[in-house]
Amino acid sequence: MSRQVAVCLGFAAILAAGCRAPEPKVRRTAADLILPAEVETISARVPRNATLDSLLRQHELAVDLVQAAVQSTAGVFNLRDLRADRPYKITRSFDGVLREFEYQIDADNFLRIFNPDHKRPGELTAAVVPIDKETEVTTVHAEINGHTSSLIGAIDGAGEKIQLALSLAEVFSGSIDFNSDLQPGDGFEVVFEKSTHAGEFAGYGAILAARFVNDGREHYAFRWTDPATGRSAYYDENDRSLRRFFLKSPLRFEPRITSGFSLKRLHPVHGTYRAHLGVDYGAPAGSAVVSVAAGTVVWAGWAGGGGNQVRLKHAGGYETYYLHLSRFAKGVRAGTRVSQGEVIGYVGATGTATGPHLDYRLRKNGVFVNPRIEHSKLPPGEPITGQLLPAFQQARDEARARMAIALAEARKPKPDVVRAFQ
């Protein structure tokens, strides 16, 4: 090969190399940089003996912000009402700035402390805000049997809570003694309002209607609001008010009768036969005792063997006695007016007593009478009359139809469960 040819070939090779497409650059992706969130939200429950100050400090908030939060709250919420085990939620930045604090006061309201201007972290606003709840009308059916011998047990077995049992007992407090009248085979249907918040139970509203079968006898309750006064009350299937002059019992329910009215009873302490002019209810110490009727306190003090005693005077020549109390309710003293169902004291074992119980006595025109018999003699409540009656009857019939449907559904045989894998 001549020198000229070699030079030309070399030059051609250089040109070919220069015209070749450049190799693609490899894109190098750096690892993602994960930055911490600016704020964190913590949900918890108030510990025992906590104050708002101590609660906020434990979340490492700046001291001046804690003081600002306490000061802003004082005008809208009594800080002494902060309760242990209530839920709360706090949102804070990592540099100790409070963004928001929420504390559930009760089933209806929560306390909210927040910073409306993040540029001024020390300026906090507090407000009591209603809980946003969803309310629906629902129905429950349950029975008293060997497994659920109490109203609370029956309600619990139906998947509801004790608050519903308390409300149902109050509705029928003038016609059923839930301390002693319940028997196996009793049953009930209840139409009531039930509220939820964020899918969680948030409380019960009013009982709208109920049917209670006790010892084969039907008791009905229908809630009715007088359009003229706006007041609500319960009436039976015959349009009569369920409110009686006396409640059936001075204890809401669950206690048992340990000794009845008798003119000759063997005294458990003295060992001699003597009259027992009342009804003894065995109940846990501290159980609330309520006035069976509206009246005036005649005596609230020590009564020797009767221990701490409250005596009330009522219309119609009646007086009621409540013996062996552990203590009196706040404000109960001679001359005080009390309403029916108002708490007047608490079960104890003061005076001559072998254990905590309530000795309840009733006197009519100066003579002690058997409370259970006297209560049963009282006439039914006042009826709805006049132009209001048709509207009430329509609402009553609709509620009865709804309860009948609920009862039919509850009594349907449950389908057998077939296992997919044998």
TAZI-V435546 format. One record per backbone hydrogen bond with DSSP energy under -0.5 kcal/mol. CO is the residue of the C=O (numbers start at 0). NH is the residue of the N-H. E is the energy in kcal/mol with one decimal. If there is no record, write none. Layout:
# TAZI-V435546
co:CO nh:NH e:E
co:CO nh:NH e:E
This chain:
# TAZI-V435546
co:1 nh:5 e:-2.2
co:2 nh:6 e:-1.8
co:3 nh:7 e:-2.2
co:4 nh:8 e:-2.7
co:5 nh:9 e:-2.3
co:6 nh:10 e:-2.2
co:7 nh:11 e:-2.4
co:8 nh:12 e:-2.3
co:9 nh:13 e:-1.8
co:10 nh:14 e:-2.2
co:11 nh:15 e:-2.8
co:12 nh:16 e:-2.3
co:13 nh:17 e:-2.0
co:14 nh:18 e:-1.8
co:15 nh:19 e:-0.8
co:16 nh:19 e:-0.6
co:24 nh:26 e:-0.5
co:26 nh:28 e:-0.7
co:27 nh:29 e:-0.6
co:31 nh:33 e:-0.8
co:32 nh:34 e:-0.7
co:37 nh:93 e:-1.6
co:39 nh:91 e:-2.3
co:41 nh:89 e:-2.5
co:43 nh:87 e:-2.8
co:45 nh:84 e:-3.4
co:46 nh:49 e:-1.3
co:50 nh:54 e:-2.6
co:51 nh:55 e:-2.3
co:52 nh:56 e:-2.1
co:53 nh:57 e:-1.7
co:55 nh:58 e:-1.1
co:55 nh:60 e:-1.0
co:56 nh:59 e:-2.0
co:61 nh:64 e:-0.5
co:61 nh:65 e:-1.9
co:62 nh:66 e:-2.1
co:63 nh:67 e:-1.9
co:64 nh:68 e:-2.4
co:65 nh:69 e:-2.2
co:66 nh:70 e:-2.3
co:67 nh:71 e:-2.3
co:68 nh:72 e:-1.5
co:69 nh:73 e:-1.5
co:70 nh:74 e:-0.5
co:72 nh:75 e:-2.1
co:72 nh:76 e:-2.1
co:76 nh:78 e:-0.8
co:77 nh:80 e:-2.4
co:78 nh:81 e:-1.2
co:82 nh:85 e:-1.2
co:85 nh:45 e:-2.5
co:86 nh:103 e:-2.3
co:87 nh:43 e:-2.4
co:88 nh:101 e:-3.0
co:89 nh:41 e:-2.8
co:90 nh:98 e:-2.7
co:90 nh:99 e:-1.9
co:91 nh:39 e:-2.7
co:92 nh:95 e:-1.8
co:95 nh:61 e:-1.9
co:96 nh:92 e:-2.6
co:98 nh:114 e:-1.7
co:99 nh:90 e:-3.3
co:100 nh:112 e:-2.9
co:101 nh:88 e:-2.7
co:102 nh:104 e:-0.8
co:102 nh:110 e:-3.2
co:107 nh:130 e:-3.1
co:108 nh:104 e:-1.2
co:108 nh:105 e:-1.8
co:109 nh:128 e:-3.0
co:110 nh:102 e:-2.2
co:111 nh:126 e:-2.0
co:112 nh:100 e:-2.7
co:113 nh:115 e:-0.7
co:113 nh:124 e:-2.7
co:116 nh:119 e:-2.0
co:119 nh:122 e:-2.0
co:121 nh:123 e:-1.0
co:124 nh:113 e:-2.6
co:126 nh:111 e:-2.9
co:126 nh:128 e:-0.6
co:128 nh:109 e:-2.5
co:130 nh:132 e:-0.8
co:132 nh:134 e:-0.5
co:133 nh:195 e:-2.4
co:135 nh:137 e:-0.5
co:135 nh:193 e:-2.7
co:137 nh:191 e:-2.7
co:139 nh:189 e:-2.4
co:141 nh:187 e:-2.4
co:142 nh:144 e:-0.6
co:143 nh:184 e:-3.2
co:147 nh:144 e:-1.2
co:149 nh:153 e:-2.2
co:150 nh:154 e:-2.5
co:151 nh:155 e:-2.7
co:152 nh:156 e:-2.4
co:153 nh:157 e:-1.1
co:154 nh:159 e:-2.3
co:155 nh:158 e:-1.7
co:160 nh:163 e:-1.3
co:160 nh:164 e:-1.0
co:161 nh:165 e:-2.4
co:162 nh:166 e:-2.1
co:163 nh:167 e:-2.4
co:164 nh:168 e:-2.4
co:165 nh:169 e:-1.9
co:166 nh:170 e:-2.1
co:167 nh:171 e:-1.7
co:169 nh:172 e:-1.2
co:171 nh:174 e:-1.6
co:171 nh:175 e:-2.5
co:172 nh:247 e:-3.0
co:175 nh:177 e:-1.0
co:176 nh:179 e:-1.3
co:176 nh:180 e:-3.1
co:177 nh:253 e:-0.7
co:182 nh:185 e:-2.1
co:185 nh:143 e:-3.6
co:186 nh:212 e:-3.2
co:187 nh:141 e:-2.1
co:188 nh:210 e:-2.5
co:189 nh:139 e:-2.0
co:189 nh:191 e:-0.5
co:190 nh:207 e:-2.5
co:190 nh:208 e:-1.7
co:191 nh:137 e:-2.8
co:192 nh:204 e:-2.5
co:193 nh:135 e:-2.3
co:194 nh:201 e:-2.9
co:194 nh:202 e:-0.7
co:195 nh:133 e:-2.8
co:196 nh:199 e:-1.9
co:199 nh:196 e:-3.0
co:202 nh:194 e:-3.1
co:205 nh:192 e:-1.9
co:205 nh:207 e:-0.6
co:207 nh:222 e:-2.5
co:208 nh:190 e:-3.1
co:209 nh:220 e:-2.4
co:210 nh:188 e:-2.0
co:211 nh:213 e:-0.7
co:211 nh:218 e:-2.3
co:212 nh:186 e:-1.3
co:213 nh:216 e:-1.8
co:216 nh:213 e:-2.7
co:218 nh:211 e:-3.1
co:220 nh:209 e:-2.4
co:221 nh:234 e:-2.0
co:223 nh:225 e:-0.6
co:223 nh:232 e:-2.2
co:224 nh:226 e:-0.5
co:225 nh:229 e:-3.4
co:230 nh:225 e:-2.7
co:232 nh:223 e:-2.9
co:233 nh:241 e:-2.8
co:234 nh:221 e:-2.2
co:235 nh:238 e:-1.7
co:238 nh:383 e:-2.5
co:239 nh:235 e:-2.8
co:240 nh:380 e:-1.0
co:249 nh:289 e:-2.9
co:255 nh:257 e:-0.6
co:255 nh:281 e:-3.1
co:258 nh:279 e:-3.3
co:261 nh:275 e:-3.7
co:264 nh:266 e:-0.7
co:264 nh:273 e:-2.5
co:266 nh:270 e:-1.7
co:271 nh:266 e:-3.0
co:273 nh:264 e:-3.0
co:274 nh:276 e:-0.6
co:275 nh:261 e:-2.9
co:278 nh:359 e:-2.7
co:279 nh:257 e:-2.0
co:279 nh:258 e:-1.2
co:279 nh:281 e:-0.5
co:280 nh:357 e:-2.4
co:281 nh:255 e:-1.6
co:283 nh:286 e:-2.0
co:286 nh:346 e:-2.6
co:288 nh:343 e:-2.8
co:288 nh:344 e:-1.3
co:290 nh:340 e:-3.0
co:291 nh:246 e:-1.6
co:294 nh:337 e:-2.8
co:295 nh:312 e:-2.7
co:296 nh:334 e:-3.2
co:298 nh:310 e:-2.8
co:300 nh:308 e:-3.1
co:302 nh:305 e:-2.1
co:303 nh:306 e:-2.1
co:304 nh:351 e:-2.4
co:305 nh:323 e:-3.3
co:306 nh:302 e:-2.1
co:307 nh:324 e:-2.5
co:308 nh:300 e:-2.0
co:309 nh:321 e:-2.1
co:310 nh:297 e:-3.2
co:310 nh:298 e:-1.6
co:311 nh:319 e:-2.0
co:312 nh:295 e:-2.1
co:313 nh:316 e:-0.6
co:314 nh:317 e:-0.7
co:316 nh:364 e:-2.8
co:317 nh:313 e:-3.0
co:318 nh:362 e:-3.1
co:319 nh:311 e:-2.6
co:320 nh:360 e:-2.2
co:321 nh:309 e:-2.0
co:322 nh:358 e:-0.9
co:323 nh:347 e:-0.6
co:323 nh:349 e:-0.8
co:324 nh:307 e:-0.6
co:326 nh:345 e:-1.9
co:328 nh:331 e:-1.9
co:330 nh:332 e:-0.8
co:332 nh:335 e:-2.4
co:335 nh:296 e:-2.9
co:337 nh:294 e:-2.2
co:338 nh:341 e:-2.0
co:341 nh:290 e:-2.3
co:343 nh:328 e:-2.1
co:344 nh:288 e:-2.8
co:345 nh:325 e:-2.9
co:345 nh:326 e:-0.8
co:346 nh:285 e:-2.6
co:347 nh:356 e:-2.3
co:350 nh:352 e:-1.1
co:355 nh:282 e:-0.9
co:356 nh:347 e:-0.7
co:357 nh:280 e:-2.8
co:357 nh:359 e:-0.7
co:358 nh:322 e:-2.3
co:359 nh:278 e:-2.6
co:360 nh:320 e:-2.6
co:361 nh:368 e:-2.6
co:362 nh:318 e:-2.3
co:363 nh:366 e:-1.6
co:366 nh:363 e:-3.1
co:368 nh:361 e:-0.6
co:368 nh:370 e:-0.6
co:369 nh:373 e:-2.5
co:370 nh:374 e:-2.7
co:371 nh:375 e:-1.4
co:372 nh:376 e:-0.8
co:373 nh:376 e:-0.8
co:373 nh:377 e:-0.6
co:374 nh:377 e:-1.1
co:381 nh:240 e:-2.7
co:384 nh:387 e:-1.0
co:385 nh:388 e:-1.2
co:386 nh:390 e:-0.5
co:387 nh:391 e:-2.0
co:388 nh:392 e:-2.7
co:389 nh:393 e:-2.0
co:390 nh:394 e:-2.1
co:391 nh:395 e:-2.8
co:392 nh:396 e:-2.5
co:393 nh:397 e:-2.0
co:394 nh:398 e:-2.0
co:395 nh:399 e:-2.3
co:396 nh:400 e:-2.0
co:397 nh:401 e:-1.9
co:398 nh:402 e:-2.2
co:399 nh:403 e:-2.2
co:400 nh:404 e:-2.0
co:401 nh:405 e:-2.1
co:402 nh:406 e:-2.5
co:403 nh:407 e:-2.3
co:404 nh:408 e:-2.5
co:405 nh:409 e:-2.2
co:406 nh:410 e:-1.6
co:408 nh:411 e:-0.9
co:415 nh:417 e:-0.6
co:416 nh:418 e:-0.6
co:419 nh:421 e:-0.5
